[in-house]
Amino acid sequence: MAITLMVSIKVEDFAKWKAAFDAAASMREKMGIKILGIFQEVVDERSVSLISEYPSLEVAKAILASPEWEAAQQKAGVIGGFQVTYFNKVQ
């Protein structure tokens, strides 16, 4: 069952992060991850939230805990880790 995630991060530079994010599009597609939206805070454009859909909760947790995810975050300039909220669609 697909699950929706909101991942909130802080980045050193949005343009650098977005370039790295765009470069990983084929990897996300292979993993079955669909990006539903990318949002910046109005007051602090370095604060970014992504709404995405993963094939399952298990897949999402495995990806977010992987060394590859950590390396990609560091390369993209994510600072201070990330916060994840998991959602089930009810309507």
C-alpha positions as CSV (number, residue, x, y, z in Angstrom):
1,M,0.0,0.0,0.0
2,A,1.4,3.4,-1.0
3,I,2.2,5.9,1.7
4,T,2.6,9.6,1.5
5,L,5.5,11.4,3.2
6,M,6.3,14.9,4.1
7,V,10.1,15.4,4.5
8,S,11.3,18.7,5.8
9,I,14.9,19.8,5.5
10,K,17.1,22.8,5.7
11,V,19.6,23.4,2.9
12,E,22.8,25.5,2.6
13,D,21.7,26.7,-0.9
14,F,18.4,26.0,-2.6
15,A,19.8,26.0,-6.1
16,K,22.6,23.5,-5.2
17,W,20.1,21.3,-3.5
18,K,17.6,21.5,-6.4
19,A,20.3,20.6,-8.9
20,A,21.2,17.5,-6.9
21,F,17.5,16.6,-6.4
22,D,16.8,16.9,-10.1
23,A,19.9,14.7,-11.0
24,A,18.4,11.9,-8.8
25,A,15.1,11.8,-10.7
26,S,15.8,8.5,-12.5
27,M,16.9,6.8,-9.2
28,R,13.6,7.9,-7.6
29,E,11.6,6.6,-10.5
30,K,13.3,3.2,-10.3
31,M,12.4,3.0,-6.6
32,G,8.8,3.9,-7.3
33,I,8.9,7.3,-5.5
34,K,6.6,9.9,-6.9
35,I,7.2,13.6,-6.0
36,L,3.8,15.3,-5.4
37,G,5.3,18.7,-4.5
38,I,8.2,20.7,-3.3
39,F,7.7,23.7,-1.1
40,Q,9.8,26.5,0.4
41,E,9.0,28.4,3.5
42,V,8.0,32.0,2.8
43,V,10.3,33.5,5.4
44,D,13.3,31.2,5.0
45,E,13.8,29.8,1.5
46,R,16.4,27.4,2.8
47,S,13.7,25.5,4.6
48,V,12.2,23.0,2.1
49,S,9.5,20.4,2.4
50,L,8.7,17.6,-0.1
51,I,5.5,15.7,-0.4
52,S,6.1,12.4,-2.0
53,E,4.5,8.9,-2.4
54,Y,6.5,5.7,-1.7
55,P,5.3,2.2,-2.6
56,S,5.0,1.2,1.1
57,L,6.0,2.3,4.6
58,E,8.7,-0.4,4.7
59,V,10.3,0.9,1.5
60,A,10.2,4.5,2.7
61,K,11.8,3.6,6.0
62,A,14.5,1.5,4.3
63,I,15.4,4.3,1.9
64,L,15.5,7.0,4.5
65,A,17.8,4.9,6.8
66,S,20.1,3.9,4.0
67,P,23.8,5.1,3.7
68,E,23.0,6.2,0.1
69,W,20.3,8.5,1.4
70,E,22.7,10.0,3.9
71,A,25.4,10.5,1.3
72,A,23.0,12.1,-1.1
73,Q,21.8,14.5,1.6
74,Q,25.3,15.6,2.5
75,K,26.2,16.0,-1.2
76,A,23.1,18.2,-1.8
77,G,23.9,20.5,1.1
78,V,21.2,19.4,3.6
79,I,22.1,20.7,7.1
80,G,20.7,19.5,10.4
81,G,19.1,16.3,9.3
82,F,15.5,15.9,8.3
83,Q,12.0,15.5,9.8
84,V,9.6,13.0,8.3
85,T,5.8,12.7,8.7
86,Y,4.1,9.7,7.3
87,F,0.5,9.9,6.1
88,N,-2.2,7.4,4.9
89,K,-4.6,8.9,2.4
90,V,-8.2,8.9,3.8
91,Q,-10.0,10.7,1.1
